[in-house]
Amino acid sequence: MPKIHLCFLWHMHQPFYKDLVSGEYRLPWTRMHALKDYYGMVRILEDFPQIRQTFNLVPSMIVQVEEYARGEARDPFLACALKPAESLTPAEHTFILRNFFMANVARMINRYPRYAELYTAHNAQSAVSDMKNDMKGVFGPQEFRDLQVLSQLAWFDEEFLEHDPQVRGLVEKGRNYNLEDQALMGRKQREICAQVIPEYRKLAASGQIEISTTPFYHPILPLLCDSDIASVAHPHVPLPPRFCYPEDARLQLEMARDYVKKTFGVAPVGLWPSEGSVSDHALELAASAGFEWAATDNGVLDRTLRRAATPEVTYRPYRWSQRDRQINMIFRDHVLSDLIGFVYSGMNAPDAAQDFLNRIHDNCRSLLESGRDALVPIILDGENAWEYYDHNGRPFFRELYGRIQADSGMEAITVREAFERI
């Protein structure tokens, strides 16, 4: 019987935040998402052994995770979070108040009563003060320490919030943290970062996940090959003087494959080009570097075929071929992927999961009736949406994965498996 094959591809990426001159991290987001997303997104699959997925790991992001795991990252945000509150300078007070409320208010800040209390106090004082007095009369050492601890705990993955006794203890304490609590919070961050790569390596070895990658530092390959290619998609766009360095593009691809092989034990055969951007030249380089498949958006398919990329057009594998090079291609369902990224966070988990699967069945009905299997590529960022979901998206995933496993008419497989089967 024809079947629906779901290909989830989670793109795990952050910019390279490390300043190579000073050696400091300019922003904390790689660390924060390592705490909240990179580990948990793959760990949850152990509870759903029939769900197989593809994770696209950007090498320059994983390099940063490795440095945090070794305790070598010089991160001023982390340094401020770990410094004894009594020793903070006025400048550090201002830095903390400016940066330690950068979290989703409804899902992350309000989840912790003391964090919400501090957020409300900060906003109330800010309405009548420019903070020149460092919140004098509102934030003392205890308030700052509670903020230092809770602003970090809010980014911890559900796995640790629910099952790690020490982390649970910090959450249950809720307020009036001491220096030992603050130090424990810092140690746990390093422990979590250190578990990210082993978890991916473990599930890749078991075959439950496939690891694909992106050019090492996430450059836009077509523009790196030839900046004038932009005029093909946008004929009237103003362009700078021509920039043409295809040898750099090749190096970025080769570095990425070598790094993933060294780190995870197997060379990736799949590529999510940075921002999904493709060109004939970029695909030729990818094929010559050893990549066997690449993915991009079905808007590209629409423009390439010059017809609407309906499910009948999108839900199948393709092959790009030019001269003596070829590479397999899939094209993501833009609408379905964006529903996960931007819409379902506002729904309860059972309704969101069922709506998603209902849409897939509706889209695939005519394909299955014609006797053809359906390949449904769902591709989106694997880290940025979940802070808008209840409990970091875990209830949604459990509903979704459980329903997929129970549905005899569909299965979730890796991209490589899709090309082998369809």
Secondary structure as GFF3:
##gff-version 3
##sequence-region A 1 422
A	DSSP	beta_strand	4	12	.	.	.	ID=ss1
A	DSSP	alpha_helix	29	33	.	.	.	ID=ss2
A	DSSP	pi_helix	34	38	.	.	.	ID=ss3
A	DSSP	alpha_helix	39	43	.	.	.	ID=ss4
A	DSSP	three_ten_helix	44	47	.	.	.	ID=ss5
A	DSSP	beta_strand	53	57	.	.	.	ID=ss6
A	DSSP	alpha_helix	59	69	.	.	.	ID=ss7
A	DSSP	alpha_helix	76	82	.	.	.	ID=ss8
A	DSSP	three_ten_helix	85	87	.	.	.	ID=ss9
A	DSSP	alpha_helix	90	99	.	.	.	ID=ss10
A	DSSP	pi_helix	105	109	.	.	.	ID=ss11
A	DSSP	alpha_helix	113	126	.	.	.	ID=ss12
A	DSSP	alpha_helix	141	153	.	.	.	ID=ss13
A	DSSP	alpha_helix	158	163	.	.	.	ID=ss14
A	DSSP	alpha_helix	165	173	.	.	.	ID=ss15
A	DSSP	alpha_helix	179	206	.	.	.	ID=ss16
A	DSSP	beta_strand	209	213	.	.	.	ID=ss17
A	DSSP	alpha_helix	221	225	.	.	.	ID=ss18
A	DSSP	three_ten_helix	227	229	.	.	.	ID=ss19
A	DSSP	alpha_helix	230	233	.	.	.	ID=ss20
A	DSSP	alpha_helix	246	264	.	.	.	ID=ss21
A	DSSP	beta_strand	270	271	.	.	.	ID=ss22
A	DSSP	three_ten_helix	274	276	.	.	.	ID=ss23
A	DSSP	alpha_helix	280	288	.	.	.	ID=ss24
A	DSSP	beta_strand	293	297	.	.	.	ID=ss25
A	DSSP	alpha_helix	298	305	.	.	.	ID=ss26
A	DSSP	alpha_helix	311	314	.	.	.	ID=ss27
A	DSSP	beta_strand	318	322	.	.	.	ID=ss28
A	DSSP	beta_strand	325	332	.	.	.	ID=ss29
A	DSSP	alpha_helix	334	338	.	.	.	ID=ss30
A	DSSP	pi_helix	339	343	.	.	.	ID=ss31
A	DSSP	three_ten_helix	344	346	.	.	.	ID=ss32
A	DSSP	alpha_helix	349	369	.	.	.	ID=ss33
A	DSSP	beta_strand	374	381	.	.	.	ID=ss34
A	DSSP	three_ten_helix	386	388	.	.	.	ID=ss35
A	DSSP	three_ten_helix	390	393	.	.	.	ID=ss36
A	DSSP	alpha_helix	394	406	.	.	.	ID=ss37
A	DSSP	beta_strand	410	412	.	.	.	ID=ss38
A	DSSP	alpha_helix	415	421	.	.	.	ID=ss39
###
